[in-house]
């Protein structure tokens, strides 16, 4: 196995447990590094760091899989690691629908596996993990005897690793529109054409958090996607719910989800641009008891962080202007590039510009099947906030 030695001066990030090693942190290698190979990593003084996969085309040269020198990185290693992931989810109570593997948080960097009943959706976002795809499929078959496995590798980040974008079946073909249950409600999940893996499992706990504030309320939801927050609001006793999203296909599926739960008389959906629509409705004097905002990340890189700050501030400002005094704002941010502290500062600035006083009700992160590892910032990405707006 090729050995890699780090420079004397490196970030303490590595010794503190972070699995990423950048190319400029490497002093030398025994042999020429080949993309996808497993290597042993050592500090400058010869002390063992760990074993991981490499890709010279990536800024992150090595991603560590283990810090145990005795571990053999082979097919069985990955089967055992996925079994451990499943054992963890079972212990914390996520069994029907869950994120089975959450990349770095599960010591499987850049691997995502979502479980929807007996179906699984897989993403391999780096070359070194992509080459082990057959092992992951074998693991899922051994542990779960699944009804189907689908690959959603149609995302641009793979191109940074020199990988093509594609999607398709990793099992016998099946109907890719899957019916799941969450919090007593039913939803369709389109694992072939939906966003990410087809459904945002990371908000499943947060959707329960609105159950008291929406009772007998007039509710507006922006960036509704397939209507999960809006349908939860109707289920929890809202008087009326309106959800808007710019995607016609998402709105169509949201309406189907409402009918699936016999809530179409309470919740309705419209195709609209949230930024423009909320601004106009504020001018028109519209008011709601609860406004819910679940926008996209607004940024994928640190170079565009200011654009994201502007976007989050603007949409929350417009949302607050539509809330009756004493009503509630439900808002989220889904990028780790905006820290929890920065997100709260943005909301505070929005409230100041809207000339509204705010009171924090709930502030939490993603559901626990997306575990957070302290010191690995990309595992803590979702911020979920409920405020009372005076």
C-alpha positions in Angstrom: 0.0 0.0 0.0 1.3 3.4 -1.0 2.4 5.5 2.0 1.8 9.3 2.2 3.7 11.6 4.5 2.3 14.9 5.7 4.3 18.2 6.1 5.5 19.2 9.5 3.3 22.3 9.5 -0.3 21.2 8.8 -3.7 22.2 10.1 -4.5 20.7 13.6 -7.8 19.8 11.9 -6.2 16.4 10.8 -4.9 15.4 14.2 -8.2 16.5 15.7 -10.1 13.9 13.6 -11.1 15.6 10.4 -11.0 13.2 7.5 -9.9 15.6 4.7 -6.3 16.1 3.7 -5.6 18.7 1.1 -2.9 18.4 -1.5 -0.8 21.2 -0.1 -0.5 19.3 3.2 1.3 16.4 1.7 5.2 16.3 1.8 5.9 13.2 -0.1 4.6 9.7 -1.2 6.4 6.4 -1.6 5.0 5.9 -5.1 3.1 7.8 -7.7 -0.5 8.3 -6.5 -3.2 6.8 -8.7 -6.8 8.1 -8.5 -9.0 5.9 -6.4 -6.2 4.0 -4.6 -6.2 3.3 -0.9 -3.2 4.8 0.9 -1.7 4.9 4.3 -1.1 8.3 5.8 1.6 9.3 8.3 2.6 12.5 10.0 6.0 13.9 9.2 7.6 11.9 12.1 6.3 8.6 10.9 3.3 8.3 13.3 0.3 6.7 11.7 -2.7 8.9 10.8 -5.1 6.6 8.9 -6.1 5.0 5.7 -8.1 6.6 2.9 -8.7 7.0 -0.8 -7.0 9.5 -3.0 -7.7 11.6 -6.1 -5.0 13.9 -7.5 -7.7 15.7 -9.5 -9.4 16.9 -6.4 -8.3 19.7 -4.1 -9.0 17.3 -1.3 -6.3 14.8 -2.1 -7.1 12.2 0.5 -10.3 11.4 2.4 -9.7 9.1 5.4 -11.9 6.0 5.9 -10.3 4.8 9.2 -7.7 5.7 11.8 -7.2 2.0 12.8 -4.1 0.6 11.2 -5.5 -2.9 11.5 -8.4 -2.2 9.3 -8.2 -3.8 5.8 -10.0 -1.6 3.3 -11.9 -4.2 1.2 -15.4 -5.2 0.4 -16.1 -6.6 3.8 -14.9 -3.3 5.4 -17.7 -1.4 3.6 -20.3 -4.0 4.4 -19.4 -3.9 8.1 -19.4 -0.1 8.0 -22.9 0.1 6.5 -24.2 -2.4 9.0 -22.8 -0.1 11.8 -24.7 2.8 10.2 -27.9 0.8 10.3 -27.4 -0.2 13.9 -27.0 3.4 14.9 -30.2 4.4 13.1 -32.1 1.6 14.8 -30.8 2.7 18.2 -32.0 6.3 17.8 -35.4 5.3 16.3 -35.0 6.0 12.6 -36.0 2.8 10.7 -38.7 3.3 8.2 -37.4 6.4 6.3 -33.9 7.7 7.1 -30.5 8.8 5.9 -28.8 5.5 6.3 -25.3 6.9 5.4 -24.4 10.5 5.9 -20.9 10.8 4.4 -18.2 12.0 6.7 -20.5 11.7 9.8 -20.5 8.0 9.2 -16.9 7.6 8.3 -17.8 7.0 4.7 -16.7 10.3 3.1 -18.9 11.5 0.1 -21.3 8.5 0.3 -25.0 9.2 0.8 -27.6 6.5 1.1 -31.2 7.3 1.8 -33.7 4.6 2.9 -37.4 4.9 1.8 -39.2 1.9 3.2 -37.6 -1.0 1.3 -36.1 1.2 -1.4 -32.6 2.8 -1.3 -31.2 5.8 -3.2 -27.4 6.1 -3.4 -25.0 8.9 -4.2 -21.2 8.4 -4.6 -19.8 11.9 -4.8 -16.0 11.3 -5.0 -14.0 8.9 -7.2 -12.5 7.0 -4.2 -15.9 6.1 -2.9 -17.4 5.6 -6.4 -15.1 2.6 -7.2 -16.6 0.7 -4.2 -20.2 1.1 -5.4 -20.6 -2.7 -6.0 -19.7 -3.3 -2.3 -22.4 -0.9 -1.2 -25.0 -2.6 -3.4 -23.9 -5.9 -2.0 -24.2 -4.6 1.6 -27.7 -3.3 1.0 -28.8 -6.6 -0.4 -27.2 -8.6 2.5 -28.6 -6.4 5.2 -32.0 -5.4 3.9 -33.1 -7.5 1.0 -34.3 -4.3 -0.7 -37.1 -4.0 -3.2 -35.0 -1.6 -5.2 -31.8 0.4 -5.4 -31.5 3.6 -7.4 -28.4 5.8 -8.2 -28.7 9.6 -8.1 -25.3 10.7 -9.3 -26.7 13.4 -11.6 -25.1 16.2 -9.6 -22.3 18.7 -10.7 -20.0 18.1 -7.7 -19.0 14.8 -9.2 -17.3 16.7 -12.1 -14.8 18.2 -9.7 -13.6 14.6 -9.1 -13.5 13.9 -12.8 -16.6 11.8 -12.6 -19.6 11.9 -15.1 -23.1 12.7 -14.0 -25.6 9.9 -14.4 -28.6 8.1 -12.7 -30.3 4.8 -13.0 -31.1 1.5 -11.4 -28.6 -0.5 -9.4 -31.2 -3.3 -9.0 -34.0 -4.7 -11.1 -36.1 -1.7 -12.4 -39.1 -0.6 -10.2 -41.6 2.2 -10.1 -39.5 5.1 -9.0 -42.5 7.0 -7.5 -42.5 5.6 -3.9 -45.1 6.1 -1.2 -43.8 6.8 2.3 -45.3 7.7 5.6 -44.0 10.5 7.9 -45.6 11.7 11.1 -48.9 10.0 10.2 -49.0 11.5 6.7 -48.4 10.0 3.3 -46.1 11.4 0.6 -44.9 10.4 -2.8 -41.2 10.4 -3.3 -39.9 10.6 -6.9 -36.4 9.1 -6.5 -35.7 9.4 -10.2 -36.6 13.1 -10.9 -37.0 14.7 -7.5 -34.4 17.0 -5.9 -31.4 15.4 -4.3 -32.5 11.8 -3.6 -36.2 12.7 -4.1 -37.1 13.9 -0.6 -35.7 16.0 2.2 -35.5 13.6 5.2 -33.5 16.1 7.2 -36.6 18.2 8.0 -38.7 15.3 9.2 -38.4 16.2 12.9 -38.7 19.9 12.2 -42.0 19.4 10.5 -43.4 18.2 13.8 -42.2 21.4 15.5 -44.9 23.5 13.8 -47.8 21.5 15.2 -48.9 24.0 17.9 -48.3 27.3 16.1 -50.3 26.4 13.0 -53.5 25.4 14.8 -56.5 27.5 13.5 -54.0 29.7 11.6 -53.9 31.1 8.1 -50.5 29.8 6.8 -48.3 30.7 3.9 -45.5 28.5 2.8 -42.8 29.6 0.3 -40.4 27.3 -1.5 -42.9 24.6 -0.8 -41.3 22.0 -3.1 -43.7 18.9 -2.8 -45.7 20.5 0.1 -44.4 18.6 3.1 -44.5 21.5 5.6 -47.7 22.8 4.2 -49.5 19.5 4.4 -48.2 19.0 7.9 -49.7 22.5 8.8 -53.1 21.4 7.4 -52.9 18.1 9.3 -52.1 19.9 12.5 -55.2 22.1 12.3 -54.5 25.1 10.2 -57.6 27.0 9.0 -56.1 27.5 5.5 -52.7 26.9 3.9 -51.2 28.3 0.7 -47.9 26.9 -0.7 -45.9 28.4 -3.5 -42.9 27.2 -5.5 -41.3 28.2 -8.8 -41.4 24.5 -10.0 -44.5 23.5 -11.8 -43.7 19.8 -11.4 -43.1 20.2 -7.7 -46.4 22.0 -7.3 -48.2 19.3 -9.2 -46.7 16.6 -6.8 -47.6 18.8 -3.8 -51.2 18.9 -4.9 -51.1 15.1 -5.3 -49.7 14.8 -1.8 -52.5 17.0 -0.4 -55.2 14.7 -2.1 -53.4 11.6 -0.8 -54.0 12.9 2.7 -57.6 14.2 2.0 -56.4 17.8 2.9 -57.0 19.4 -0.5 -59.9 21.5 0.9 -57.5 23.1 3.4 -54.2 23.4 1.5 -53.7 24.6 -2.0 -50.6 25.3 -4.1 -49.6 27.8 -6.7 -46.6 28.1 -9.1 -44.9 31.4 -8.3 -41.5 33.1 -7.7 -41.2 33.5 -3.9 -39.1 36.7 -4.0 -41.3 38.6 -6.4 -44.6 37.2 -5.0 -43.9 37.9 -1.3 -42.8 41.5 -2.2 -46.0 42.2 -4.1 -48.2 40.6 -1.5 -46.7 42.8 1.2 -47.5 45.8 -0.9 -51.0 44.5 -1.3 -51.4 44.3 2.5 -51.8 40.5 2.7 -51.3 39.1 6.2 -50.8 35.6 7.6 -50.7 34.0 11.1 -47.7 31.9 10.1 -45.2 32.2 7.2 -42.9 29.3 6.5 -39.8 29.6 4.4 -37.6 26.7 3.3 -35.4 28.2 0.6 -32.5 26.6 -1.3 -28.9 27.0 -0.1 -28.3 30.2 -2.2 -24.6 29.3 -2.4 -22.4 26.3 -3.1 -19.0 28.0 -2.4 -17.4 30.5 -0.1 -16.9 32.9 -3.1 -20.6 33.5 -3.3 -21.3 33.7 0.5 -22.3 37.4 0.3 -24.9 36.6 -2.3 -26.3 34.0 0.1 -26.4 36.4 3.0 -28.3 38.9 0.8 -30.7 36.2 -0.3 -31.5 34.9 3.2 -31.9 38.4 4.5 -34.2 39.5 1.7 -36.5 36.5 1.8 -36.9 36.6 5.6 -37.5 40.4 5.5 -40.3 39.9 3.0 -41.7 37.0 5.0 -41.8 39.0 8.2 -43.7 41.8 6.5 -46.5 39.4 5.8 -47.0 38.2 9.4 -49.7 39.5 11.6 -48.4 41.0 15.0 -47.9 38.0 17.3 -47.7 35.6 14.4 -44.9 33.2 13.6 -42.0 32.9 11.1 -40.7 29.4 10.3 -37.4 29.6 8.4 -34.5 27.5 7.4 -31.0 27.6 5.9 -29.5 24.4 4.4 -25.9 25.2 3.8 -22.9 24.7 6.2 -21.3 27.8 4.6 -23.8 29.9 6.6 -23.0 29.1 10.3 -25.7 29.1 12.9 -24.3 32.3 14.4 -24.3 34.0 11.0 -27.8 32.8 10.2 -29.2 34.3 13.4 -27.4 37.6 12.6 -29.0 37.6 9.2 -32.5 37.0 10.7 -31.8 39.8 13.3 -30.9 42.2 10.4 -34.0 41.3 8.5 -36.2 41.9 11.6 -34.5 45.3 12.1 -35.1 46.3 8.5 -38.7 45.1 8.8 -39.1 47.1 12.0 -40.4 44.0 13.8 -39.5 42.6 17.2 -38.8 38.9 17.3 -38.9 36.2 20.0 -37.1 32.8 19.5 -39.4 29.8 19.9 -37.3 26.9 18.5 -33.8 26.7 17.1 -32.6 23.3 16.0 -30.7 21.4 13.3 -31.3 18.5 11.0 -32.9 15.3 12.1 -30.7 12.9 14.1 -30.3 10.4 11.3 -28.0 13.1 9.8 -25.6 13.1 12.8 -23.3 16.0 13.5 -19.6 15.4 14.2 -18.0 18.2 16.2 -15.1 19.6 14.2 -16.4 18.5 10.8 -18.4 21.6 9.8 -20.1 20.1 6.7 -22.0 17.7 9.0 -23.7 20.6 10.7 -25.5 22.4 7.9 -29.3 22.8 8.5 -30.6 25.6 10.7 -34.3 25.6 11.6 -35.8 28.5 13.4 -39.3 29.4 14.6 -39.8 33.0 15.8 -42.7 34.9 17.1 -42.9 38.2 15.2 -44.3 41.2 17.1 
